[in-house]
Amino acid sequence: MLFIHPILTLDAVHHTVASAAFARVPGLRHSPDEAERSGQHAAESKQSDVRTAPGWLSAQAPVHFQESGDYHLPVFPAEIAEWMAAGPEKFIIDGTLGGGGHSEIFLKAGARVLGVDRDPEALAHARGRLAAYGDRFSTWEGNFSRLPEIPEIQLGERADGLLMDLGVSSRQLDSAARGFSFRREGPLDMRMGPSSPRTAAEIVNRWPEADLVRILFEYGEESSARRIAGAILRQRTVKPFETTLDLANCIEKAIGRHGRTHPATKTFQAIRMAVNEELESLAIALANASRALKPGGRLLIITFHSLEDRLVKRFLKHRSTRFLDEPGWPEPRPNPDYQFRLLARKAIAPGPAEISLNPRARSAKLRVAQLLDLTS
Ligand SMILES: C[S@@+](CC[C@H](N)C(=O)[O-])C[C@H]1O[C@@H](n2cnc3c(N)ncnc32)[C@H](O)[C@@H]1O
């Protein structure tokens, strides 16, 4: 198992982390808001349509989908439109296509958009939704950490903008067969797509206790991590966990219910992040972003978790610092990684109007930077 600090070793991560089980992120803390997000989504959903789960899913259970208009409400719509400044002749990569809400903003502004997602169901949905834009919209299935492998990039094209709106969509959270929800019976899956390296069942039934404690504590900020991991170990020796409710009930029995938040909320979030190697993918994507953008191209990143935001903030701070200085150096030295200019010095937070319309937005942060033209 590989333990990595996401900031200090960002470039090393690019080369080594893809096959690692997960990254260790010591001492970083994050918002409990994010941990509540999946519960909130589940509570808000309305089932209205039934389709069959795509073949890569671990269970061929029916998937209960919401109306297509409810697929996912994009966060920061006005800010994304303004900071991306999409328009005719512009080429934008939407690294997290999801329901296609942000992509549609860019398409309406006249841009050409490539939508990337690791979830084939999201790609199929967005292709249908955005079909009216013809060949101005195309898709690529894969992890955004693999940006340099996108055919357009391989052919030498560079984008005017790259958006990453991190995490899972409302649709993914609300579909029982995807296994993200602790309120709906489904397989313990939690993969965003077939490229995710493991299922939640593998983690819950096979990982050593110490690793379970660590992800619950670090990714979930779960103060009862030890008690929950102990209960999981005891239960799995009797019978392996199969469903989301098996796990949610085990957690509830172990730590009880306090307040309105479901006791499994933080554990589900932590397992989801480990299943999909979310921090590792982000670290690699940041390191690769300059290879996908034109000089002057814009990088917009929306985070929902303080570990993610810290990774983005430190990356951008380092890459936008022209000179490095340390006590003991006779003078500041040029930063060899200097690449970006911060367009907004601080993270942008949603206003009260957006939060009341879209409660999911409350823990969102947007950071915006521009790739420098260092050739002139
Ligand atoms: C929050 S949703 C994006 C919603 C989208 N902006 C919209 O307007 O509908 C995140 C989407 O990104 C995808 N995703 C998350 N991490 C990814 C990664 N590392 N590579 C590719 N897709 C990813 C998820 O599958 C999900 O569909």
The ligand as an SDF file (V2000), in Angstrom:
LIG
                    3D

 27 29  0  0  0  0  0  0  0  0999 V2000
  -20.5650   16.4330   -9.7200 C   0  0  0  0  0  0  0  0  0  0  0  0
  -20.8390   15.4880  -11.1480 S   0  0  0  0  0  0  0  0  0  0  0  0
  -20.6630   16.6680  -12.4440 C   0  0  0  0  0  0  0  0  0  0  0  0
  -21.9390   17.3320  -12.7990 C   0  0  0  0  0  0  0  0  0  0  0  0
  -21.8650   18.1740  -14.0500 C   0  0  0  0  0  0  0  0  0  0  0  0
  -20.9410   19.2820  -13.9140 N   0  0  0  0  0  0  0  0  0  0  0  0
  -23.2390   18.6730  -14.4660 C   0  0  0  0  0  0  0  0  0  0  0  0
  -23.3890   19.8750  -14.6990 O   0  0  0  0  0  0  0  0  0  0  0  0
  -24.1490   17.8600  -14.5440 O   0  0  0  0  0  0  0  0  0  0  0  0
  -19.3250   14.6380  -11.2950 C   0  0  0  0  0  0  0  0  0  0  0  0
  -19.2560   13.7300  -12.5170 C   0  0  0  0  0  0  0  0  0  0  0  0
  -17.8800   13.5510  -12.7850 O   0  0  0  0  0  0  0  0  0  0  0  0
  -17.5880   12.2020  -12.9060 C   0  0  0  0  0  0  0  0  0  0  0  0
  -16.2420   12.0340  -12.3500 N   0  0  0  0  0  0  0  0  0  0  0  0
  -15.8420   12.2020  -11.0740 C   0  0  0  0  0  0  0  0  0  0  0  0
  -14.5380   11.9600  -10.9530 N   0  0  0  0  0  0  0  0  0  0  0  0
  -14.0970   11.6690  -12.1970 C   0  0  0  0  0  0  0  0  0  0  0  0
  -12.8230   11.3220  -12.7310 C   0  0  0  0  0  0  0  0  0  0  0  0
  -11.7410   11.2110  -11.9480 N   0  0  0  0  0  0  0  0  0  0  0  0
  -12.7190   11.1140  -14.0620 N   0  0  0  0  0  0  0  0  0  0  0  0
  -13.8090   11.2160  -14.8720 C   0  0  0  0  0  0  0  0  0  0  0  0
  -15.0470   11.4940  -14.4130 N   0  0  0  0  0  0  0  0  0  0  0  0
  -15.1810   11.7190  -13.0930 C   0  0  0  0  0  0  0  0  0  0  0  0
  -18.6440   11.4540  -12.1500 C   0  0  0  0  0  0  0  0  0  0  0  0
  -18.8390   10.1700  -12.7400 O   0  0  0  0  0  0  0  0  0  0  0  0
  -19.8550   12.3670  -12.3150 C   0  0  0  0  0  0  0  0  0  0  0  0
  -20.6230   12.0020  -13.4310 O   0  0  0  0  0  0  0  0  0  0  0  0
  1  2  1  0
  2  3  1  0
  2 10  1  0
  3  4  1  0
  4  5  1  0
  5  6  1  0
  5  7  1  0
  7  8  2  0
  7  9  1  0
 10 11  1  0
 11 12  1  0
 11 26  1  0
 12 13  1  0
 13 14  1  0
 13 24  1  0
 14 15  1  0
 14 23  1  0
 15 16  2  0
 16 17  1  0
 17 18  1  0
 17 23  2  0
 18 19  1  0
 18 20  2  0
 20 21  1  0
 21 22  2  0
 22 23  1  0
 24 25  1  0
 24 26  1  0
 26 27  1  0
M  CHG  2   2   1   9  -1
M  END
$$$$
